[in-house]
Structure formats: structure tokens, C-alpha cells
Amino acid sequence: MKRNPSFNSRSKIWLRAILLGATVFSVQLRAEDPAPTAAAMAASLSARLQDGSAVVRLKLDVRQPTAGGATALQLQIKSRRTKAATELVYQVLWPKERKGESFLVRKTPGNAATGSIFLLPDTLRPLTAAQLKEGIFGSDLSYEDLVENFYAWEHQTLVGTESIGRVACQILESKPSKGDHSGYTSVRSWIDPKKMVPMRIEKFVGAQMARRLETTRVAEDDTDKPVPASLSVQRPGKDSVTELEGSKSRHGVIFTDADFTPEGLKTLTTPK
Amino acid sequence: MTFLTIVLRSLTQRPVRTGLTLVGISIGIAAVVALVGMAWGYEKGITKQLDVMNIDVVVSNMSGGIMPKVFDQSLQGEIAKLPRVAEVTSTLMQMLSVEDAPIMMISGREWGGFVWSMLKVVEGRLPKDGSEKVVVLGHLAAEVLKKKVGDTVQIETSELPVVGIVDGQAMVENGTIFLSLEVMQEVTGNQGKVNFVDIRVPPNSPRSEIDLLCKDIKQIFPAGRATIAKEVVGTSQGFRVARAMSWSTAILAIIVGVLGVMNTMLMTVFERTNEIGILLAVGWKRRRIVYMVLCESALLGLLGGLTGVALGVLGLKILQTVPSIRGMLEPDLSPPLLLTSVAIAIVVGVISGLYPAWRSSRLSPALAMRS
């Protein structure tokens, strides 16, 4: 098929113009959007995590496709996160037969995590170091995962960029020092720099990936801050998938110290 | 051979190519029907809900979140004192995942407030008073939760008996769990807090009076917003974003359709260079050649539009049966949307045919017959 030469040359001119425009536009975008340093990004993420007292409602689904099993739990989370300590209480609201089952986990900087668990009808016991590495309520997320703030670790490096979905993310690598008492040797986070939300987190033990957390939905919480509202957690080589679906959060809640004691686990109330 | 036969023959000569082009347009139009239908349906649902409750002005403190922020219930008393207010009531509404169900609307309504009177009891009863710790379920909510009168529903830490199933006369209402404001505040730990104040103005109040009322409310509640109920949908940022997102996705799908039709029509023109040359040689005017190509592309658009509308409607019907969506989706499949979608498809067809038509009209009969 013969092409019109004048049409071809016009096309080339247009194509060049479009490419030039796109290049200028992208250069301008980059110039307006300087990338933060690893330390600044980690500090910002760490500060966002330390959001004081809050109560969160969450649905936790654990699916084991091969075994054909599935567990759904409605949870109430009481959290107190400051620079000095992270304290979390997870309590089962539903199903009825597990209502009241709960655990407490606490971590202070420079110390290993500690915790207690309350099982129905009336068993209250501390969680051992080994148990803290196990999954909460039979899920793929461990107790230590909940309290560990790897953005506060000393070693933070930006190791690249990658798009997750349509979000251009910065990859932040965090490595613990001895005093951080982590079970992981490194954690990689794919951060949406605009919203400062991790879209993916991969946790490594040596060169082996131990857990991958994917943010499946980002929403604004009650303080208008973008947060991962839905997460999916998987362990390579394991059959199960854990999904967490947040439906409500309320900050500035008044807790008493008793709320974050092993005895406090026996009481299931809605914080005011 | 008539003009129409020539148009039809060119499309049927390459059935696979025509079929694939139709699939392209159909998917685009199905996306228009599905996405815009869902957005319009949701808007209509909210408008109908406010209509059913006969609310004239809604006061809330809408932020970026999914539900408005809570504020002090005492605002209701201050609003009640304002001139031009006939009735006023408060609501605390939350979206929560309940038991095994996905996120649902839970509405705590001031006992005795006019919004209760719009609920028609289908089974059981309404709460006896504002302090009775019970819930009533919209009939879709009862279906989603698989509950009947006498069962209990777990909201936060409280197990509340279901005493009634109601028809809320609007999709959003039917998918809601209702309880008294007092009980809602207690079970959610929001004592003394609400996130909506609903107002009725005296009947036949002119628009200027309602505007003045909204200004008065803004003065006593600067952080919030008083919106005329009929304009809630139009002024809501969330609805605007949903509308923009659905249209932009649909437009992307349409662009793909345009490129598909344009490609097909260009190929058709190139392949039929000889035939077009003969038509020009036997006296067809260039305008008629342009008209022929445009008719072909418009016909492709029409067929793709009709198939797309059918696909879109079918897709939405299937979506409505998905357990996690059932009761939350009431798409608008009214004739205006369906006709608009078909019209878009025809316009897409015509636009896609413009360039090929222009190319065909520029052919020289002698050169075309030689090629």
C-alpha cells in the first residue's frame, strides 16, 4: 500500500511535537516534586504511626484455599502509640462464640516485644518470645508485626522506584540494629510519596522473604489522614491468605492504663 | 445493488474483523452503561432517600472521609431556635462491617424524630422508646445479614435483638440497620454526638428563605455545612468525584472503541480502493463516497451500541446478585441512559469514520482503479 509522502512527513512532525511536549511536561513534573531522602521519609512514616490513642474496627479474614478453611473475625483494636511505647489490645467482637478473646502486645524502643493473651472461658497467660512470632488468631500476621516500627530503625535507604498499580512508589529499605530486637533482617516498603502510605511491605529473614503485605485500599481516617484501609498478608510457601478490612477509626480516645494490662483483656467495652 | 446493500456488504465481507470491532465498541458502551448507571443510580438512591424522609435541609460536617465527622448534639437545639425551621431531628450514621457482612449503613435516629415515621413496618415492630436496646432492619439489610425478627445483631460490643423488619421506601434505607440515637451513641461510644441534623422548613417556603436559613446555620456552625436536600447530590464532592471517575473511565473505553472502528474503516477503505475508484468512475460523487463510509461506521457504532447496552445491563444484573454488593447497588437503567449510550456509540462510529471517509474521498479514480 502506497503512503502519501506529505502525510508521512506531517505525521513525523506531529509525533515529534507530542514527544517533545511529553518530555517537557515530565521534566517539569519532576522539577516540582523533589524526592525526599530515606531518613526524612522514614521519619515521616514513623511519626504518622505514632498517632496517640485510637480505637479501630477491623474485619480479619483468613482463607486457606487448599484446606478449604476460612475464618472471619470482627475485631476491636485499642492502640496507644507514642515515641516511648506502642501498646495494642486486639479483642474479638464476633463471632459470638469467640467474643471476648483478646491479646495485649507492647513494645518499647530498645526492648523486645512482650504480650499476654486471654482465651475463653478464663485463661490469661503471657505470650512467650516464640509465640510472639506466631500469627494472631491463626492469621499470617504475627504479634511482633503489629508493634514493630521499622521506620524508626536506624538504617534506612532508598533502593529504587516501582509502580504499584498506578502509584509510582519509592522503595525504602529498613534494616534493624541489634537493639531493635527484630526477627527480620530487612524490610522493604513501597511508599506512595504523595500520600505517605506504604502500598507494599516485604519482610525478609536473610535473603528469604518471610511476609508480604499489600495495601488493597487507601482511605482517609477520622483525622483526614490517608491510611491503608485494607491489607492482604501472605507468607511465601504458605497456603493461607489474610485479609484485613478496616471500617472505622477514632483518634483521641481516652484510655486508662488498666486498658493495657493483662487483666484489662477480660473487659470488652467500647471506648468513649 | 442499492446504496444500503453496498454499505452492508462491506461489513459482512470481513465478518471476523467486523465482529472484533463490534466487541471493542460493545465493551466501551457496556462500560458507559455499567459505570455511569451505577453512579447515577447511587445519586438517585440518595435523592430518593431524602425525598422519602421529606427533609429540606441537611446539616453535616463533611470531610474527606466516607462519613461526616461527629459534632455536638446540642447544635440541634440551637438550630431549632432559628426562624424558618419547622421541625428538626438528629442522626448518628456510621458505615461499619457487621458480623460476616461487608460494610453496612447503621443509622441511629432520634426517637420521635420525623424520620422514623417514613419507615413502614413489614414484620415485628419499631423500638418502644428511645432507650430500648434493639434494632430494626431494612428488608435488604435483613437479607444480607440473614436475620429475622428475634435474632440478634452484633454492633460493636453489643448484641442487639432484631424487633422489626421495615420497608424504607428507598434502596439506601432498605439496606440500613436502624436504632434509636441514644442506643447508637452508647454502643459506638459517641455519647452526645451526631453527624447529621435534618431540618424541615414550613411548607411552601420560598427558596430565598431556605437560603437564609442555611446562612444562619453556617453562622452558628462554621465548621459544618447546611445543604438544601435536593442539592446534596449536586454539591457533594464525593458524588462529583464518582461521576467524574465513571465518565473518565467510560471515555477511555470509548477512545479505544474509536480507534478500533477507525482502524477497521481505514482498512476497509484501503482494501476497497479499486471499488471506490470504479464507483467514482461510474459517476458517484465524492460526497456520496464520504456518506457511504460514514454510514458504514455509524452502522458499526449502532450495532456495537446495542450490543454494549445489552452487555452493560446484563453485567449490572449479575453484579447485583454478588453477595458483597447485594442491597447496596441500585443502578439507573432508565431509557435516557440507554438511549444516550446508543447515541454515543453512533457518534463514536461517525467520528471514527471521518478520517477514513476523507481519505476515500481524496482518491483519484484513475489511480484507484489501477491499484
Interface residues (C-beta under 8 A of the other chain):
Chain A: M1 K2 V55 R57 K59 A72 Q74 Q76 L93 W94 P95 K96 K99 A219 E220 D221 D222 D224 E245 S247 K248 R250 V253 L268 T269 T270 P271 K272
Chain B: S63 G64 G65 I66 K69 Q94 M95 L96 S97 V98 E99 D100 P102 I103 Q154 E156 T157 S158 E159 V187 T188 G189 Q191 F270 S371
